Amino acid sequence: MSTTITTVNPYTGKDIKTYNLHTKEEIDTVLKTGEKTFKTWKKTAIKERTSLLKKLAKQLEKKREDLSALMTAEMGKPIAQSRAEIDKCIWLCDFYAKNADNFLSDAIIDTEAQESFISYDPIGGVLAVMPWNYPFWQVFRFAVPTITAGNVGVLKHAANVTGCALAIQDIFEAAGYPKGCFQTIIADHKATENVLESNFIQAVSVTGSEKAGKSIASIAGKNLKKSVLELGGNNACIVWDNADLETYIPTMVKARFQNTGQSCIAAKRFIVEENIYDEFLEKFKKEVESLKIGNPEEEDTFMASMARTDLAEELKKQVDESVQKGAKILMGNTLTNANYAPTILTNITEDMPVFSQETFGPVATIIKAKNKKHSLELAANSRFGLGAMLFTEDIDAAREAIDHIEDGAFFVNEMVKSDPRLPFGGTKASGYGRELSKEGMLEFVNKKTVYIK
Ligand SMILES: O=CCCC(=O)O
């Protein structure tokens, strides 16, 4: 088995850098350092923890260009979107710097006791297993609330963004966090499993595939450790006949194609009422054709290569199998190395892979719904439950649809997006638990009941 990882620029196909996997001794040192740091960090005043968040934001600001370029090189994200990702991390730091004190304050509960309240205590080491598609954002949204709550974090990142993983540890240290508050391990599956089983690690946060989530959650469960899972999605984008297409088609296209379609919360199934289907298709295709595709280092590139050639091949396979079952290609489905062309598919039926499975790349499936009721039924016909969006000018009817949505999020006239102020997470095969907001911050704390008679 290889003991090194070589990162590769997916756009150029050139190797970037080779890293050694951490040895068992190095990982033991990480665990010991984390354990030692936790003893003092958990007692550090919340004001000090939030002031470090401000310094963390400053570090991100200072290194914005280098970090964005690193992300673009390692996983092919268009540079403007890489910068936006760093900016979102800064927003996250600011949000918790302002609100963490309040979120973590004791919650008084009236009982017959002299005093009764909930105290939110840190639990110790929390492992994060993170994916490559938002290499900074997904790690920050785990680390910032979790560490600010008094825990310490250990990151096992996706191999293809190892440079980003190490850069994040450097940023925490440069901001002045005690060594051991945030550490990165470069590890394979077995070593990661051993970390999760160690006494020091109390819980795990996973963002990734359903397969990864199941495997890690079962190890956590066997060891009685909590897990939060943010897994795949197959979000419906419902378009009713009273939608304002002129205004919202660009939002819908962005919802599918930004980050080259590699997002769990991307709009994947466009479910359109049949009386506006042709008009929708024409406008949607025109907008997709206007996207600037090419070199991710160029300022105005909107879509570039996918993050790895094998992922692009896997996506093409899902499309080809769907075509065999009768799907029609309106545009795209061509592949050169990791470059997969933006693809629009019609004539979709529910037995096709592009309807029933997550398509993690630039493929939009356009599905005809007989009416509004049928559109909601089609949207709910998914094993996944990360989010759904509805475009309509009838807001009262949209409110009535809320109860029909079984997902973790429902956005009306907006793409599903994560926001530090709002809880983020899914239902069904999309996982459980929440990130972000107060809800996310309280996932990895001991909600201790205190009762003084
Ligand atoms: O890939 C899933 C999450 C992306 C996001 O938080 O915007």
The ligand as a MOL file (V3000), in Angstrom:
LIG
                    3D

  0  0  0     0  0            999 V3000
M  V30 BEGIN CTAB
M  V30 COUNTS 7 6 0 0 0
M  V30 BEGIN ATOM
M  V30 1 O -21.4020 20.1440 -0.9280 0
M  V30 2 C -22.1550 20.5600 -0.0670 0
M  V30 3 C -22.1810 21.8580 0.6990 0
M  V30 4 C -21.8350 23.0510 -0.0430 0
M  V30 5 C -22.1610 24.3160 0.7230 0
M  V30 6 O -22.2100 24.3310 1.9430 0
M  V30 7 O -22.3920 25.3380 0.0880 0
M  V30 END ATOM
M  V30 BEGIN BOND
M  V30 1 2 1 2
M  V30 2 1 2 3
M  V30 3 1 3 4
M  V30 4 1 4 5
M  V30 5 2 5 6
M  V30 6 1 5 7
M  V30 END BOND
M  V30 END CTAB
M  END
